[in-house]
Amino acid sequence: GREVNAESALAGQEKFTMCAGCHGSNGEGSVAMGIPLGAPNLTDNTWLYGGSQRVIEQSIRHGRAGVMPAWKDILGEQKVHVISAYVYSLSQH
């Protein structure tokens, strides 16, 4: 039931390769990451920090719990925005 900007989500899908190393190519997560709970599944409706696009952008920008790195300085604001739009769109399936 989420409304997603399809153009932003498509642009973010192209940039998601940076995230796929941990979260998998389809965003379904991985328990083999060598971290306590693995990389979370981004395609379900379970969101530890909240699943709004704003919170997803914050997670990408600043990282989480010392495990997910901050990407703000590496990606820049525009890429953070489109990747978060793509991640937000994953949970609709």
A tleap script that builds the chain and sets N, CA, C and O, in Angstrom:
source leaprc.protein.ff14SB
mol = sequence {
  NGLY ARG GLU VAL ASN ALA GLU SER ALA LEU
  ALA GLY GLN GLU LYS PHE THR MET CYS ALA
  GLY CYS HIE GLY SER ASN GLY GLU GLY SER
  VAL ALA MET GLY ILE PRO LEU GLY ALA PRO
  ASN LEU THR ASP ASN THR TRP LEU TYR GLY
  GLY SER GLN ARG VAL ILE GLU GLN SER ILE
  ARG HIE GLY ARG ALA GLY VAL MET PRO ALA
  TRP LYS ASP ILE LEU GLY GLU GLN LYS VAL
  HIE VAL ILE SER ALA TYR VAL TYR SER LEU
  SER GLN CHIE
}
set mol.1.N position { 0.790 -1.204 0.000 }
set mol.1.CA position { 0.000 0.000 0.000 }
set mol.1.C position { 0.831 1.266 0.000 }
set mol.1.O position { 0.289 2.343 0.249 }
set mol.2.N position { 2.095 1.185 -0.262 }
set mol.2.CA position { 2.940 2.376 -0.263 }
set mol.2.C position { 2.912 3.065 -1.610 }
set mol.2.O position { 2.850 2.416 -2.655 }
set mol.3.N position { 2.958 4.382 -1.577 }
set mol.3.CA position { 3.099 5.144 -2.804 }
set mol.3.C position { 4.574 5.483 -2.967 }
set mol.3.O position { 5.195 6.062 -2.075 }
set mol.4.N position { 5.120 5.118 -4.106 }
set mol.4.CA position { 6.547 5.294 -4.362 }
set mol.4.C position { 6.731 6.040 -5.671 }
set mol.4.O position { 6.016 5.796 -6.643 }
set mol.5.N position { 7.686 6.942 -5.690 }
set mol.5.CA position { 8.052 7.605 -6.933 }
set mol.5.C position { 8.797 6.579 -7.780 }
set mol.5.O position { 9.956 6.271 -7.503 }
set mol.6.N position { 8.150 6.059 -8.794 }
set mol.6.CA position { 8.711 4.965 -9.602 }
set mol.6.C position { 10.017 5.379 -10.277 }
set mol.6.O position { 10.935 4.567 -10.391 }
set mol.7.N position { 10.109 6.609 -10.716 }
set mol.7.CA position { 11.330 7.081 -11.377 }
set mol.7.C position { 12.512 7.101 -10.398 }
set mol.7.O position { 13.614 6.678 -10.749 }
set mol.8.N position { 12.289 7.583 -9.193 }
set mol.8.CA position { 13.347 7.587 -8.178 }
set mol.8.C position { 13.732 6.160 -7.793 }
set mol.8.O position { 14.915 5.853 -7.648 }
set mol.9.N position { 12.735 5.288 -7.628 }
set mol.9.CA position { 13.019 3.905 -7.255 }
set mol.9.C position { 13.837 3.211 -8.337 }
set mol.9.O position { 14.753 2.454 -8.016 }
set mol.10.N position { 13.534 3.447 -9.597 }
set mol.10.CA position { 14.291 2.843 -10.688 }
set mol.10.C position { 15.727 3.355 -10.695 }
set mol.10.O position { 16.662 2.578 -10.890 }
set mol.11.N position { 15.905 4.644 -10.484 }
set mol.11.CA position { 17.258 5.207 -10.411 }
set mol.11.C position { 18.026 4.612 -9.229 }
set mol.11.O position { 19.223 4.345 -9.333 }
set mol.12.N position { 17.340 4.407 -8.118 }
set mol.12.CA position { 17.976 3.812 -6.939 }
set mol.12.C position { 18.333 2.352 -7.142 }
set mol.12.O position { 19.333 1.876 -6.603 }
set mol.13.N position { 17.528 1.636 -7.913 }
set mol.13.CA position { 17.806 0.224 -8.182 }
set mol.13.C position { 19.163 0.085 -8.861 }
set mol.13.O position { 19.909 -0.852 -8.579 }
set mol.14.N position { 19.478 1.008 -9.745 }
set mol.14.CA position { 20.766 0.972 -10.443 }
set mol.14.C position { 21.925 1.204 -9.487 }
set mol.14.O position { 23.021 0.692 -9.719 }
set mol.15.N position { 21.712 1.962 -8.418 }
set mol.15.CA position { 22.765 2.264 -7.441 }
set mol.15.C position { 22.815 1.235 -6.315 }
set mol.15.O position { 23.757 1.249 -5.523 }
set mol.16.N position { 21.839 0.352 -6.220 }
set mol.16.CA position { 21.701 -0.591 -5.113 }
set mol.16.C position { 22.843 -1.600 -5.054 }
set mol.16.O position { 22.993 -2.289 -4.045 }
set mol.17.N position { 23.644 -1.705 -6.098 }
set mol.17.CA position { 24.747 -2.677 -6.095 }
set mol.17.C position { 25.659 -2.468 -4.894 }
set mol.17.O position { 26.230 -3.434 -4.386 }
set mol.18.N position { 25.811 -1.234 -4.428 }
set mol.18.CA position { 26.629 -0.973 -3.238 }
set mol.18.C position { 26.012 -1.628 -2.006 }
set mol.18.O position { 26.735 -2.053 -1.104 }
set mol.19.N position { 24.712 -1.709 -1.961 }
set mol.19.CA position { 23.994 -2.275 -0.822 }
set mol.19.C position { 23.906 -3.802 -0.924 }
set mol.19.O position { 23.845 -4.505 0.084 }
set mol.20.N position { 23.901 -4.293 -2.163 }
set mol.20.CA position { 23.682 -5.718 -2.415 }
set mol.20.C position { 24.781 -6.591 -1.828 }
set mol.20.O position { 24.551 -7.768 -1.550 }
set mol.21.N position { 25.959 -6.037 -1.636 }
set mol.21.CA position { 27.037 -6.816 -1.036 }
set mol.21.C position { 26.654 -7.380 0.318 }
set mol.21.O position { 27.081 -8.477 0.679 }
set mol.22.N position { 25.856 -6.646 1.067 }
set mol.22.CA position { 25.396 -7.103 2.384 }
set mol.22.C position { 23.941 -7.572 2.362 }
set mol.22.O position { 23.607 -8.590 2.968 }
set mol.23.N position { 23.081 -6.836 1.667 }
set mol.23.CA position { 21.644 -7.108 1.707 }
set mol.23.C position { 21.175 -8.067 0.619 }
set mol.23.O position { 19.996 -8.421 0.580 }
set mol.24.N position { 22.077 -8.495 -0.268 }
set mol.24.CA position { 21.715 -9.403 -1.345 }
set mol.24.C position { 21.201 -8.655 -2.559 }
set mol.24.O position { 20.711 -7.532 -2.444 }
set mol.25.N position { 21.312 -9.273 -3.715 }
set mol.25.CA position { 20.962 -8.603 -4.966 }
set mol.25.C position { 19.490 -8.224 -5.056 }
set mol.25.O position { 19.134 -7.287 -5.771 }
set mol.26.N position { 18.633 -8.942 -4.336 }
set mol.26.CA position { 17.200 -8.636 -4.334 }
set mol.26.C position { 16.746 -7.981 -3.037 }
set mol.26.O position { 15.550 -7.790 -2.818 }
set mol.27.N position { 17.705 -7.637 -2.174 }
set mol.27.CA position { 17.370 -6.980 -0.915 }
set mol.27.C position { 16.796 -7.900 0.142 }
set mol.27.O position { 16.199 -7.431 1.111 }
set mol.28.N position { 16.968 -9.208 -0.028 }
set mol.28.CA position { 16.356 -10.162 0.893 }
set mol.28.C position { 17.211 -10.478 2.117 }
set mol.28.O position { 16.840 -11.324 2.931 }
set mol.29.N position { 18.349 -9.805 2.251 }
set mol.29.CA position { 19.170 -9.965 3.440 }
set mol.29.C position { 20.108 -11.147 3.365 }
set mol.29.O position { 20.086 -11.928 2.414 }
set mol.30.N position { 20.937 -11.262 4.398 }
set mol.30.CA position { 21.913 -12.341 4.466 }
set mol.30.C position { 22.276 -12.589 5.911 }
set mol.30.O position { 22.542 -11.650 6.662 }
set mol.31.N position { 22.290 -13.855 6.307 }
set mol.31.CA position { 22.740 -14.203 7.655 }
set mol.31.C position { 24.219 -14.569 7.655 }
set mol.31.O position { 24.789 -14.827 8.716 }
set mol.32.N position { 24.836 -14.594 6.507 }
set mol.32.CA position { 26.238 -15.013 6.394 }
set mol.32.C position { 27.204 -13.833 6.411 }
set mol.32.O position { 28.315 -13.947 5.894 }
set mol.33.N position { 26.814 -12.725 6.981 }
set mol.33.CA position { 27.637 -11.526 6.946 }
set mol.33.C position { 28.701 -11.505 8.037 }
set mol.33.O position { 29.566 -10.629 8.024 }
set mol.34.N position { 28.662 -12.437 8.972 }
set mol.34.CA position { 29.624 -12.426 10.059 }
set mol.34.C position { 29.282 -11.400 11.136 }
set mol.34.O position { 30.106 -11.112 12.004 }
set mol.35.N position { 28.091 -10.859 11.086 }
set mol.35.CA position { 27.620 -9.962 12.127 }
set mol.35.C position { 26.474 -10.660 12.843 }
set mol.35.O position { 25.837 -11.542 12.268 }
set mol.36.N position { 26.204 -10.283 14.078 }
set mol.36.CA position { 25.278 -11.082 14.892 }
set mol.36.C position { 23.976 -11.509 14.223 }
set mol.36.O position { 23.627 -12.689 14.280 }
set mol.37.N position { 23.257 -10.602 13.600 }
set mol.37.CA position { 21.966 -10.970 13.009 }
set mol.37.C position { 22.000 -10.939 11.490 }
set mol.37.O position { 20.964 -11.131 10.854 }
set mol.38.N position { 23.146 -10.705 10.901 }
set mol.38.CA position { 23.232 -10.607 9.452 }
set mol.38.C position { 22.683 -9.286 8.955 }
set mol.38.O position { 22.314 -8.419 9.747 }
set mol.39.N position { 22.629 -9.135 7.644 }
set mol.39.CA position { 22.059 -7.929 7.043 }
set mol.39.C position { 20.564 -8.136 6.879 }
set mol.39.O position { 20.146 -9.173 6.364 }
set mol.40.N position { 19.743 -7.178 7.302 }
set mol.40.CA position { 18.300 -7.401 7.300 }
set mol.40.C position { 17.678 -7.526 5.917 }
set mol.40.O position { 18.178 -7.003 4.921 }
set mol.41.N position { 16.573 -8.238 5.906 }
set mol.41.CA position { 15.740 -8.362 4.720 }
set mol.41.C position { 15.026 -7.028 4.513 }
set mol.41.O position { 14.326 -6.552 5.406 }
set mol.42.N position { 15.200 -6.435 3.352 }
set mol.42.CA position { 14.576 -5.147 3.055 }
set mol.42.C position { 13.259 -5.300 2.307 }
set mol.42.O position { 12.619 -4.303 1.973 }
set mol.43.N position { 12.846 -6.539 2.041 }
set mol.43.CA position { 11.642 -6.767 1.248 }
set mol.43.C position { 10.412 -7.088 2.089 }
set mol.43.O position { 9.309 -7.194 1.553 }
set mol.44.N position { 10.588 -7.241 3.389 }
set mol.44.CA position { 9.438 -7.527 4.243 }
set mol.44.C position { 8.979 -6.238 4.924 }
set mol.44.O position { 9.471 -5.156 4.605 }
set mol.45.N position { 8.077 -6.348 5.822 }
set mol.45.CA position { 7.570 -5.172 6.530 }
set mol.45.C position { 8.088 -5.088 7.956 }
set mol.45.O position { 7.450 -4.476 8.812 }
set mol.46.N position { 9.245 -5.700 8.221 }
set mol.46.CA position { 9.871 -5.634 9.527 }
set mol.46.C position { 10.996 -4.609 9.465 }
set mol.46.O position { 12.001 -4.822 8.787 }
set mol.47.N position { 10.826 -3.507 10.167 }
set mol.47.CA position { 11.791 -2.407 10.132 }
set mol.47.C position { 12.196 -2.069 11.559 }
set mol.47.O position { 11.393 -1.545 12.330 }
set mol.48.N position { 13.436 -2.369 11.907 }
set mol.48.CA position { 13.935 -2.145 13.258 }
set mol.48.C position { 13.888 -0.671 13.643 }
set mol.48.O position { 13.542 -0.342 14.777 }
set mol.49.N position { 14.229 0.214 12.719 }
set mol.49.CA position { 14.290 1.643 13.019 }
set mol.49.C position { 13.120 2.417 12.424 }
set mol.49.O position { 13.048 3.634 12.595 }
set mol.50.N position { 12.214 1.756 11.739 }
set mol.50.CA position { 11.086 2.405 11.077 }
set mol.50.C position { 11.246 2.287 9.570 }
set mol.50.O position { 12.366 2.314 9.059 }
set mol.51.N position { 10.150 2.157 8.865 }
set mol.51.CA position { 10.192 1.899 7.434 }
set mol.51.C position { 9.766 3.055 6.553 }
set mol.51.O position { 9.508 2.861 5.365 }
set mol.52.N position { 9.686 4.260 7.111 }
set mol.52.CA position { 9.334 5.396 6.256 }
set mol.52.C position { 10.525 5.749 5.368 }
set mol.52.O position { 11.669 5.437 5.697 }
set mol.53.N position { 10.251 6.393 4.258 }
set mol.53.CA position { 11.349 6.767 3.370 }
set mol.53.C position { 12.317 7.703 4.086 }
set mol.53.O position { 13.524 7.619 3.861 }
set mol.54.N position { 11.819 8.588 4.940 }
set mol.54.CA position { 12.678 9.504 5.685 }
set mol.54.C position { 13.645 8.738 6.587 }
set mol.54.O position { 14.831 9.060 6.636 }
set mol.55.N position { 13.151 7.736 7.293 }
set mol.55.CA position { 13.995 6.952 8.193 }
set mol.55.C position { 14.991 6.103 7.400 }
set mol.55.O position { 16.136 5.935 7.821 }
set mol.56.N position { 14.562 5.568 6.257 }
set mol.56.CA position { 15.477 4.796 5.409 }
set mol.56.C position { 16.605 5.697 4.921 }
set mol.56.O position { 17.766 5.287 4.917 }
set mol.57.N position { 16.275 6.918 4.510 }
set mol.57.CA position { 17.309 7.864 4.094 }
set mol.57.C position { 18.281 8.127 5.238 }
set mol.57.O position { 19.491 8.186 5.020 }
set mol.58.N position { 17.767 8.285 6.446 }
set mol.58.CA position { 18.608 8.520 7.611 }
set mol.58.C position { 19.537 7.328 7.848 }
set mol.58.O position { 20.713 7.515 8.163 }
set mol.59.N position { 19.025 6.118 7.701 }
set mol.59.CA position { 19.855 4.920 7.876 }
set mol.59.C position { 20.987 4.881 6.860 }
set mol.59.O position { 22.124 4.557 7.202 }
set mol.60.N position { 20.675 5.210 5.613 }
set mol.60.CA position { 21.704 5.187 4.575 }
set mol.60.C position { 22.721 6.293 4.821 }
set mol.60.O position { 23.924 6.065 4.702 }
set mol.61.N position { 22.255 7.477 5.159 }
set mol.61.CA position { 23.169 8.603 5.391 }
set mol.61.C position { 24.122 8.346 6.545 }
set mol.61.O position { 25.330 8.540 6.414 }
set mol.62.N position { 23.576 7.907 7.683 }
set mol.62.CA position { 24.334 7.880 8.932 }
set mol.62.C position { 24.722 6.488 9.416 }
set mol.62.O position { 25.474 6.365 10.382 }
set mol.63.N position { 24.226 5.435 8.765 }
set mol.63.CA position { 24.523 4.080 9.217 }
set mol.63.C position { 23.688 3.708 10.430 }
set mol.63.O position { 22.902 4.513 10.930 }
set mol.64.N position { 23.867 2.480 10.896 }
set mol.64.CA position { 23.095 2.001 12.042 }
set mol.64.C position { 23.936 1.117 12.944 }
set mol.64.O position { 24.647 0.229 12.472 }
set mol.65.N position { 23.853 1.358 14.221 }
set mol.65.CA position { 24.390 0.498 15.283 }
set mol.65.C position { 25.839 0.073 15.067 }
set mol.65.O position { 26.238 -0.997 15.526 }
set mol.66.N position { 26.617 0.873 14.392 }
set mol.66.CA position { 28.017 0.549 14.187 }
set mol.66.C position { 28.250 -0.603 13.228 }
set mol.66.O position { 29.392 -1.032 13.058 }
set mol.67.N position { 27.199 -1.118 12.593 }
set mol.67.CA position { 27.327 -2.251 11.687 }
set mol.67.C position { 27.145 -1.803 10.240 }
set mol.67.O position { 27.970 -2.126 9.385 }
set mol.68.N position { 26.080 -1.069 9.959 }
set mol.68.CA position { 25.896 -0.529 8.622 }
set mol.68.C position { 26.664 0.779 8.537 }
set mol.68.O position { 26.444 1.678 9.348 }
set mol.69.N position { 27.557 0.897 7.572 }
set mol.69.CA position { 28.338 2.133 7.483 }
set mol.69.C position { 27.482 3.301 7.012 }
set mol.69.O position { 26.433 3.115 6.396 }
set mol.70.N position { 27.946 4.492 7.310 }
set mol.70.CA position { 27.301 5.715 6.810 }
set mol.70.C position { 27.750 5.933 5.374 }
set mol.70.O position { 28.936 5.814 5.066 }
set mol.71.N position { 26.815 6.248 4.502 }
set mol.71.CA position { 27.113 6.413 3.075 }
set mol.71.C position { 26.985 7.855 2.597 }
set mol.71.O position { 27.272 8.139 1.434 }
set mol.72.N position { 26.565 8.764 3.458 }
set mol.72.CA position { 26.300 10.143 3.072 }
set mol.72.C position { 27.474 10.770 2.321 }
set mol.72.O position { 27.285 11.349 1.252 }
set mol.73.N position { 28.662 10.661 2.862 }
set mol.73.CA position { 29.821 11.300 2.245 }
set mol.73.C position { 30.289 10.574 0.984 }
set mol.73.O position { 30.920 11.181 0.119 }
set mol.74.N position { 29.989 9.299 0.874 }
set mol.74.CA position { 30.393 8.509 -0.287 }
set mol.74.C position { 29.407 8.694 -1.435 }
set mol.74.O position { 29.813 8.873 -2.584 }
set mol.75.N position { 28.114 8.650 -1.126 }
set mol.75.CA position { 27.079 8.689 -2.156 }
set mol.75.C position { 26.621 10.093 -2.525 }
set mol.75.O position { 26.331 10.359 -3.691 }
set mol.76.N position { 26.552 10.987 -1.559 }
set mol.76.CA position { 25.944 12.289 -1.793 }
set mol.76.C position { 24.439 12.208 -1.618 }
set mol.76.O position { 23.857 11.123 -1.626 }
set mol.77.N position { 23.813 13.372 -1.460 }
set mol.77.CA position { 22.390 13.423 -1.141 }
set mol.77.C position { 21.486 12.824 -2.220 }
set mol.77.O position { 20.538 12.112 -1.888 }
set mol.78.N position { 21.749 13.087 -3.487 }
set mol.78.CA position { 20.867 12.596 -4.557 }
set mol.78.C position { 20.851 11.074 -4.614 }
set mol.78.O position { 19.787 10.473 -4.758 }
set mol.79.N position { 22.020 10.441 -4.501 }
set mol.79.CA position { 22.061 8.979 -4.535 }
set mol.79.C position { 21.419 8.386 -3.288 }
set mol.79.O position { 20.755 7.353 -3.372 }
set mol.80.N position { 21.605 9.020 -2.129 }
set mol.80.CA position { 20.928 8.558 -0.914 }
set mol.80.C position { 19.422 8.580 -1.135 }
set mol.80.O position { 18.723 7.636 -0.769 }
set mol.81.N position { 18.927 9.647 -1.728 }
set mol.81.CA position { 17.485 9.781 -1.962 }
set mol.81.C position { 16.956 8.683 -2.883 }
set mol.81.O position { 15.942 8.060 -2.569 }
set mol.82.N position { 17.619 8.435 -4.006 }
set mol.82.CA position { 17.080 7.450 -4.944 }
set mol.82.C position { 17.252 6.025 -4.436 }
set mol.82.O position { 16.388 5.181 -4.674 }
set mol.83.N position { 18.345 5.743 -3.743 }
set mol.83.CA position { 18.512 4.396 -3.183 }
set mol.83.C position { 17.448 4.148 -2.115 }
set mol.83.O position { 16.880 3.058 -2.049 }
set mol.84.N position { 17.178 5.144 -1.284 }
set mol.84.CA position { 16.145 4.943 -0.264 }
set mol.84.C position { 14.772 4.769 -0.909 }
set mol.84.O position { 13.941 4.024 -0.389 }
set mol.85.N position { 14.523 5.439 -2.025 }
set mol.85.CA position { 13.253 5.241 -2.739 }
set mol.85.C position { 13.154 3.802 -3.223 }
set mol.85.O position { 12.085 3.196 -3.149 }
set mol.86.N position { 14.253 3.253 -3.714 }
set mol.86.CA position { 14.245 1.864 -4.170 }
set mol.86.C position { 14.021 0.918 -2.992 }
set mol.86.O position { 13.185 0.018 -3.074 }
set mol.87.N position { 14.762 1.113 -1.895 }
set mol.87.CA position { 14.605 0.253 -0.721 }
set mol.87.C position { 13.169 0.340 -0.206 }
set mol.87.O position { 12.572 -0.677 0.146 }
set mol.88.N position { 12.623 1.537 -0.161 }
set mol.88.CA position { 11.237 1.726 0.271 }
set mol.88.C position { 10.289 0.945 -0.626 }
set mol.88.O position { 9.306 0.376 -0.149 }
set mol.89.N position { 10.578 0.916 -1.915 }
set mol.89.CA position { 9.710 0.199 -2.851 }
set mol.89.C position { 9.803 -1.317 -2.700 }
set mol.89.O position { 8.848 -2.019 -3.032 }
set mol.90.N position { 10.915 -1.835 -2.212 }
set mol.90.CA position { 11.087 -3.284 -2.074 }
set mol.90.C position { 10.041 -3.900 -1.152 }
set mol.90.O position { 9.587 -5.020 -1.387 }
set mol.91.N position { 9.666 -3.191 -0.131 }
set mol.91.CA position { 8.753 -3.780 0.859 }
set mol.91.C position { 7.315 -3.838 0.393 }
set mol.91.O position { 6.438 -4.235 1.160 }
set mol.92.N position { 7.051 -3.457 -0.831 }
set mol.92.CA position { 5.697 -3.547 -1.364 }
set mol.92.C position { 5.399 -4.912 -1.955 }
set mol.92.O position { 4.238 -5.226 -2.219 }
set mol.93.N position { 6.399 -5.714 -2.164 }
set mol.93.CA position { 6.214 -6.985 -2.892 }
set mol.93.C position { 5.742 -8.088 -1.992 }
set mol.93.O position { 5.541 -9.214 -2.448 }
savepdb mol mol.pdb
quit
